[in-house]
């Protein structure tokens, strides 16, 4: 009794009549009535040990009882409440779960598209730009680095993510049909809405704004990376490191959201979760097969874009851009932004956990306050000692900022690297399928391209004396004959011929080569030797004479101009035939193909070759007047490109090989007096015209 009185005297809170008379308290009356009405309190049926008894309210003297330390577990929830049904009170609207389960698939997709703010904006812009491509012809091409690098069409590049190809020109560039284009456009928009739904929830608080920032960053990164990949793996490596040359890096085009969805897929890989909320809720009453993991659903929707054509370079650009954005997102969340939690150090955790919530109110027990303050002081000293020890022994391994960056990088790589690896392997496999092209057979080539014309292909090898009496005619001609049909039953046996032409009377190397090849049956059948008397070194005059002499006599579909120091590379002859066939199939109005460089490898239609001689003739008149004339090889190239008025019908029709199909032997003995490095213009080099928007690449 004395203890109670001393406690009451020390308490600053006055006691009411309810404190002194607990039975007058309404809470106790309710508690007593609940016990009385409970069947488990009857004497005839004692309650089993596991029966739940209502918990009485706090005692009026609880403020004076010894309080539990901070961190004690919360009271357990009765088992009967675990299976309770959630009811919406004071609301006439049905439960969201009920609405999701009764919505049709169309309603679910429509609501998904129009309830996401960023997706609504993308949908509106896509609608406007798609109409512009139909009625206003903008953009008028499928976006590729070649259009940006050579023609500076940056506006079309920026518009390309928001265009669904519907016109014949855009469909041809995108390698899609009208139905495929519409399906992929709808699929990509749905996929974007799913990404926004998930990531907005992850970036809680201001998630919509953060998602817009992330998406704009992805757009900028992917477009920039795509241009850099195209330039480096085409122009840079195409000449300096031919082993790393990839023609499609410059030519592969895209319209739509597909590369940016791959980037979002990498970002979402940071946040694995069970199912897609929209699809899972809808499928709750229709079967468990609807409740698939979101990452699988998004991967499938993204990979739909590789069905009609290869997009490996655009998709890899998206994966690289997504990885960079994933690093930023992971770091921001680690710093406590964008819906993340602050990652504290060991010292901070120790101080926080040991300090707890200190309450200095007078209602605290005096002895408990003293014990708590002593415990806090002791914990603080321990934390400081631990900190100094960590610094002294170098446990930190660098600054806190470096630690955070390294941990962020490691966690990001561990989450997204497996996904990127799998996707790259799938993309490479699909690229091999799409780009595989079997060699055209001689029979198909013979029956497809003007079978009534006696000769399909006539090649003129121009040869002349070189400095230091160096001769390459034997080596070059041997590379031609190595791939020639040597059986009479071959369809092309009698439709291909070679003419070795020189304009010099005194040319011993020509005589030696002719005598040598006369002993080879294949050469006797397919090679003709023509010599025009003369001694003047005039390349234009020689070209005019050779083209007119052969082109006016031989009835041939194609007339090729070759140089005697450009032998065919291994497999180059067959690739030349493949290029000719592709030109005939894809560009029927073409004027010729170009498979080498300089004045070699130019294969004209016969009528175009004869027209080109008039351009060379005009150049001779220009030179005779003392003016500077265009070099003869450039004049021939300008004709086949359609840049000269005489050959204007050839514009945008030239078909070139991806790489040089002929190597250059005469790097130090050129007839023009110019020398080259031995590694220049060799087999496997990027064709100089490869990537030009006005040129078709085989």
Secondary structure, DSSP 8 states (H G I E B T S, - for coil): -HHHHHHHHH--S---HHHH-GGG-HHHHHHHHHHHH-GGG-SSS---TT---------TTGGGS----TT-------GGGTT-----TT--S--HHHHHHH--HHHHHHHHHHHSHHHHHHHHHHHHHHHIIIII--S-S-B-HHHHHHH--HHHHHHGGG----SHHHHHHHT--HHHHHHHHHHHHHHHHHHHHHHHHHS-SSHHHHHHHHHHHHHHHHHHHHHHHHIIIIIIHHHH-GGG--THHHH--B-SSHHHHHHHHHHHTTS--SS-HHHHHHGGGT-GGG---HHHHHHHHHHGGGSSS--HHHHHHHHHHHHHHHHHHHHHHHTT-TT------HHHHHHHHHH------TTS-HHHHHHHHHHHHHHHHHHHHHHHHHHHHTTT-S-HHHHHHHHHHHHHHHHHHHHHHHHHHHHHHHHHHHH------HHHHHHHS-TTSSEEEEEEEE----GGG---HHHHHHHHHTTS--STTSTTTTTEEEEEEE--SS-HHHHHHHHHHTTSHHHHHHEEEEE-------HHHHHHHHHHHHHTTS-EEEEEEEETT--B-TTHHHHHHHHHHHHHHH-TT--EEE-SSTTSSEEEEHHHHHHHHHHHHHHHHHHHTT-----HHHHHHHHHHT-SGGGGGGTT--EE-SB-SB----TTS-TTS----TTSS-TT-B-TTTT-TTSEE-
